[in-house]
């Protein structure tokens, strides 16, 4: 199986923000998230587990599925 077959989606993250009324600007300015991180997430780019862990910590969340969805067709 090649990596190109694995689909990584951060759509759960953006749903999470919307459901809780959290703006991306709030995360950028209050919690110092980088523009690059949010841009990679919007584009479905690669993120390290450390970055995802920091994001979970920032959101005071423990469920990885609230942030990322991994599909293997």
MMTF fields as JSON, N, C-alpha, C and O atoms, coordinates in Angstrom:
{
  "mmtfVersion": "1.0.0",
  "mmtfProducer": "UNKNOWN",
  "numBonds": 291,
  "numAtoms": 292,
  "numGroups": 73,
  "numChains": 1,
  "numModels": 1,
  "chainsPerModel": [1],
  "groupsPerChain": [73],
  "chainIdList": ["A"],
  "bondAtomList": [4, 2, 8, 6, 12, 10, 16, 14, 20, 18, 24, 22, 28, 26, 32, 30, 36, 34, 40, 38, 44, 42, 48, 46, 52, 50, 56, 54, 60, 58, 64, 62, 68, 66, 72, 70, 76, 74, 80, 78, 84, 82, 88, 86, 92, 90, 96, 94, 100, 98, 104, 102, 108, 106, 112, 110, 116, 114, 120, 118, 124, 122, 128, 126, 132, 130, 136, 134, 140, 138, 144, 142, 148, 146, 152, 150, 156, 154, 160, 158, 164, 162, 168, 166, 172, 170, 176, 174, 180, 178, 184, 182, 188, 186, 192, 190, 196, 194, 200, 198, 204, 202, 208, 206, 212, 210, 216, 214, 220, 218, 224, 222, 228, 226, 232, 230, 236, 234, 240, 238, 244, 242, 248, 246, 252, 250, 256, 254, 260, 258, 264, 262, 268, 266, 272, 270, 276, 274, 280, 278, 284, 282, 288, 286],
  "bondOrderList": [1, 1, 1, 1, 1, 1, 1, 1, 1, 1, 1, 1, 1, 1, 1, 1, 1, 1, 1, 1, 1, 1, 1, 1, 1, 1, 1, 1, 1, 1, 1, 1, 1, 1, 1, 1, 1, 1, 1, 1, 1, 1, 1, 1, 1, 1, 1, 1, 1, 1, 1, 1, 1, 1, 1, 1, 1, 1, 1, 1, 1, 1, 1, 1, 1, 1, 1, 1, 1, 1, 1, 1],
  "groupList": [{"groupName": "UNK", "atomNameList": ["N", "CA", "C", "O"], "elementList": ["N", "C", "C", "O"], "formalChargeList": [0, 0, 0, 0], "bondAtomList": [1, 0, 2, 1, 3, 2], "bondOrderList": [1, 1, 2], "singleLetterCode": "X", "chemCompType": "L-PEPTIDE LINKING"}],
  "groupTypeList": [0, 0, 0, 0, 0, 0, 0, 0, 0, 0, 0, 0, 0, 0, 0, 0, 0, 0, 0, 0, 0, 0, 0, 0, 0, 0, 0, 0, 0, 0, 0, 0, 0, 0, 0, 0, 0, 0, 0, 0, 0, 0, 0, 0, 0, 0, 0, 0, 0, 0, 0, 0, 0, 0, 0, 0, 0, 0, 0, 0, 0, 0, 0, 0, 0, 0, 0, 0, 0, 0, 0, 0, 0],
  "groupIdList": [1, 2, 3, 4, 5, 6, 7, 8, 9, 10, 11, 12, 13, 14, 15, 16, 17, 18, 19, 20, 21, 22, 23, 24, 25, 26, 27, 28, 29, 30, 31, 32, 33, 34, 35, 36, 37, 38, 39, 40, 41, 42, 43, 44, 45, 46, 47, 48, 49, 50, 51, 52, 53, 54, 55, 56, 57, 58, 59, 60, 61, 62, 63, 64, 65, 66, 67, 68, 69, 70, 71, 72, 73],
  "secStructList": [7, 7, 4, 4, 4, 3, 3, 3, 3, 7, 2, 2, 2, 2, 2, 2, 2, 2, 2, 2, 6, 7, 7, 2, 2, 2, 2, 2, 2, 2, 1, 7, 7, 7, 2, 2, 2, 2, 2, 2, 2, 2, 6, 6, 7, 7, 7, 7, 2, 2, 2, 2, 2, 2, 2, 2, 2, 2, 6, 6, 7, 7, 7, 4, 4, 4, 6, 7, 3, 3, 3, 3, 7],
  "xCoordList": [0.847, 0.0, 0.89, 1.818, 0.606, 1.393, 0.715, -0.482, 1.513, 0.985, -0.077, -0.947, -0.026, -1.0, -2.409, -3.384, -2.522, -3.831, -4.485, -5.694, -3.716, -4.244, -4.765, -4.058, -5.996, -6.615, -6.662, -7.241, -6.049, -6.04, -6.916, -6.703, -7.885, -8.794, -8.813, -8.894, -8.736, -8.842, -10.222, -10.429, -11.161, -12.527, -13.131, -13.855, -12.849, -13.381, -12.916, -13.666, -11.692, -11.163, -11.997, -12.375, -12.283, -13.033, -14.486, -15.08, -15.067, -16.411, -16.386, -17.288, -15.34, -15.166, -15.163, -15.85, -14.378, -14.317, -15.68, -16.116, -16.348, -17.652, -18.684, -19.425, -18.726, -19.702, -19.498, -20.451, -18.274, -17.968, -17.791, -17.483, -17.987, -17.876, -16.464, -16.273, -15.475, -14.067, -13.582, -13.676, -13.068, -12.59, -11.12, -10.356, -10.76, -9.363, -8.498, -7.365, -9.014, -8.263, -7.978, -6.899, -8.936, -8.733, -7.55, -6.683, -7.514, -6.407, -5.08, -4.051, -5.106, -3.88, -3.337, -2.137, -4.218, -3.764, -3.7, -2.819, -4.61, -4.623, -3.742, -3.058, -3.76, -3.0, -1.755, -1.082, -1.447, -0.224, -0.074, 1.045, -1.179, -1.071, -0.516, -0.755, 0.214, 0.827, -0.134, -0.976, 0.022, -0.753, -0.444, -1.332, 0.819, 1.24, 0.508, 0.121, 0.32, -0.378, -1.82, -2.3, -2.501, -3.895, -3.995, -4.931, -3.052, -3.052, -2.856, -3.544, -1.919, -1.704, -2.965, -3.315, -3.639, -4.86, -5.956, -6.675, -6.09, -7.09, -6.848, -7.791, -5.576, -5.196, -5.014, -4.663, -5.25, -5.091, -3.644, -3.347, -2.75, -1.322, -0.864, -1.645, 0.402, 0.994, 1.22, 1.578, 0.997, 1.253, 1.938, 1.653, 2.831, 3.461, 2.493, 1.579, 2.713, 1.901, 2.127, 1.221, 3.321, 3.607, 2.719, 2.141, 2.607, 1.758, 0.298, -0.396, -0.163, -1.549, -1.755, -2.798, -0.779, -0.858, -0.927, -1.692, -0.131, -0.171, -1.527, -2.047, -2.094, -3.413, -4.472, -5.331, -4.408, -5.332, -5.178, -6.169, -3.948, -3.681, -4.26, -4.871, -4.068, -4.596, -6.111, -6.678, -6.764, -8.225, -8.745, -9.955, -7.835, -8.187, -9.074, -10.113, -8.617, -9.341, -8.428, -7.211, -8.996, -8.181, -8.509, -7.801, -9.557, -10.002, -9.414, -9.808, -8.484, -7.836, -8.846, -8.649, -9.928, -10.947, -11.683, -12.371, -11.55, -12.163, -11.349, -11.823, -10.119, -9.185, -8.896, -8.808, -8.748, -8.29, -9.056, -9.437, -9.267, -9.881, -8.903, -8.43, -8.609, -7.71, -8.511, -9.076, -8.547, -9.296, -8.331, -7.473, -8.485, -7.679, -8.658, -9.309, -8.759, -9.742, -9.406, -10.138],
  "yCoordList": [-1.178, 0.0, 1.239, 1.348, 2.152, 3.384, 4.457, 4.394, 5.44, 6.54, 7.325, 7.931, 7.328, 8.095, 7.523, 8.203, 6.271, 5.66, 6.058, 5.891, 6.57, 6.958, 8.389, 9.297, 8.574, 9.9, 10.441, 9.824, 11.594, 12.249, 13.492, 14.353, 13.57, 14.71, 15.348, 14.666, 16.657, 17.416, 18.058, 18.958, 17.589, 18.105, 17.987, 18.888, 16.889, 16.832, 18.009, 18.483, 18.478, 19.628, 20.873, 21.592, 21.126, 22.325, 22.228, 23.241, 21.028, 20.829, 21.086, 21.72, 20.584, 20.764, 22.253, 22.69, 23.025, 24.466, 25.114, 25.907, 24.773, 25.381, 25.044, 25.915, 23.769, 23.343, 24.043, 24.231, 24.424, 25.043, 26.559, 27.212, 27.111, 28.556, 29.081, 30.215, 28.269, 28.664, 29.132, 28.391, 30.346, 30.849, 30.485, 30.31, 30.379, 30.134, 31.3, 31.096, 32.512, 33.688, 33.587, 33.962, 33.088, 32.891, 31.95, 32.233, 30.843, 29.892, 30.512, 30.267, 31.316, 31.953, 32.967, 32.998, 33.787, 34.918, 34.637, 35.152, 33.837, 33.57, 32.369, 32.371, 31.35, 30.128, 29.977, 28.948, 30.996, 31.039, 29.862, 29.422, 29.355, 28.366, 29.067, 30.257, 28.341, 28.972, 28.965, 28.079, 29.975, 30.032, 28.805, 28.251, 28.385, 27.231, 25.96, 25.161, 25.776, 24.585, 24.578, 23.571, 25.697, 25.763, 25.623, 25.0, 26.19, 26.065, 24.607, 24.125, 23.912, 22.497, 21.688, 20.784, 22.008, 21.284, 21.552, 20.634, 22.813, 23.131, 22.364, 21.953, 22.174, 21.519, 20.005, 19.326, 19.47, 18.04, 17.591, 16.453, 18.483, 18.191, 17.351, 16.998, 17.043, 16.229, 17.05, 18.227, 16.387, 16.984, 15.921, 14.731, 16.347, 15.384, 15.045, 15.81, 13.898, 13.532, 14.491, 14.734, 15.031, 16.022, 17.25, 17.761, 17.725, 18.889, 18.594, 19.427, 17.416, 17.044, 16.926, 17.327, 16.386, 16.294, 17.664, 17.869, 18.593, 19.967, 20.609, 21.34, 20.334, 20.878, 20.303, 21.034, 19.0, 18.385, 19.006, 19.272, 19.231, 19.85, 21.264, 21.652, 22.029, 23.391, 23.397, 24.248, 22.428, 22.352, 21.634, 21.517, 21.155, 20.374, 19.192, 18.923, 18.511, 17.382, 16.159, 16.295, 14.982, 13.759, 12.808, 11.823, 13.089, 12.198, 12.628, 13.655, 11.854, 12.145, 12.253, 13.023, 11.482, 11.503, 12.833, 13.086, 13.675, 15.01, 15.942, 17.009, 15.532, 16.382, 15.865, 16.645, 14.569, 14.0, 12.725, 11.959, 12.526, 11.288, 10.675, 11.357, 9.4, 8.707, 7.613, 6.735, 7.683, 6.688, 5.909, 6.486, 4.608, 3.745, 3.015, 2.056, 3.479, 2.865, 1.426, 0.788],
  "zCoordList": [0.0, 0.0, 0.0, 0.802, -0.889, -0.935, -0.095, 0.184, 0.3, 1.12, 0.368, 0.993, -0.972, -1.736, -1.612, -1.931, -1.148, -0.977, 0.346, 0.514, 1.262, 2.568, 2.49, 2.054, 2.915, 2.882, 4.303, 5.197, 4.498, 5.804, 5.708, 4.855, 6.576, 6.581, 7.964, 8.985, 7.967, 9.211, 9.332, 10.147, 8.516, 8.564, 9.966, 10.39, 10.705, 12.077, 12.941, 13.794, 12.725, 13.471, 13.195, 14.12, 11.919, 11.565, 12.024, 12.392, 12.009, 12.583, 14.087, 14.636, 14.744, 16.19, 16.534, 17.457, 15.779, 16.023, 15.84, 16.674, 14.746, 14.438, 15.513, 15.967, 15.916, 16.929, 18.265, 19.021, 18.555, 19.85, 19.76, 20.756, 18.566, 18.396, 18.574, 19.014, 18.236, 18.354, 16.991, 16.013, 16.915, 15.625, 15.413, 16.362, 14.153, 13.826, 14.279, 14.713, 14.184, 14.656, 16.148, 16.606, 16.897, 18.347, 18.577, 19.403, 17.856, 18.015, 17.597, 18.226, 16.536, 16.047, 17.046, 17.319, 17.586, 18.388, 19.89, 20.578, 20.392, 21.829, 22.176, 23.2, 21.326, 21.621, 20.756, 20.808, 19.962, 19.157, 18.187, 17.921, 17.662, 16.596, 15.366, 15.163, 14.559, 13.398, 12.208, 12.063, 11.375, 10.129, 9.281, 8.632, 9.29, 8.498, 8.898, 8.045, 10.211, 10.689, 10.196, 9.675, 10.363, 9.916, 8.401, 7.901, 7.673, 6.223, 5.792, 4.893, 6.437, 6.12, 6.413, 5.654, 7.5, 7.849, 6.826, 6.431, 6.392, 5.38, 4.089, 3.414, 3.752, 2.496, 2.652, 1.687, 3.856, 4.084, 4.044, 3.679, 4.418, 4.393, 5.566, 6.449, 5.554, 6.613, 7.877, 7.83, 9.003, 10.313, 11.16, 11.025, 12.022, 12.921, 14.055, 14.363, 14.659, 15.812, 16.968, 17.766, 17.057, 18.106, 17.902, 18.861, 16.66, 16.364, 16.684, 17.267, 16.304, 16.588, 18.098, 18.615, 18.796, 20.249, 20.909, 21.852, 20.414, 20.946, 20.688, 21.532, 19.524, 19.198, 20.14, 20.634, 20.384, 21.341, 22.725, 23.406, 23.134, 24.44, 24.493, 25.489, 23.423, 23.355, 23.502, 24.188, 22.845, 22.875, 24.121, 24.313, 24.959, 26.151, 25.754, 26.357, 24.718, 24.143, 24.174, 24.051, 24.334, 24.359, 23.211, 23.003, 22.478, 21.41, 20.065, 19.512, 19.551, 18.273, 17.137, 16.197, 17.223, 16.17, 16.075, 15.087, 17.076, 17.015, 16.119, 15.73, 15.793, 15.057, 13.659, 12.71, 13.529, 12.257, 11.934, 12.819, 10.645, 10.156, 9.148, 8.239, 9.317, 8.398, 7.722, 8.375, 6.387, 5.619, 4.732, 4.065, 4.737, 3.882, 2.972, 3.388, 1.723, 0.806, 0.454, -0.303]
}
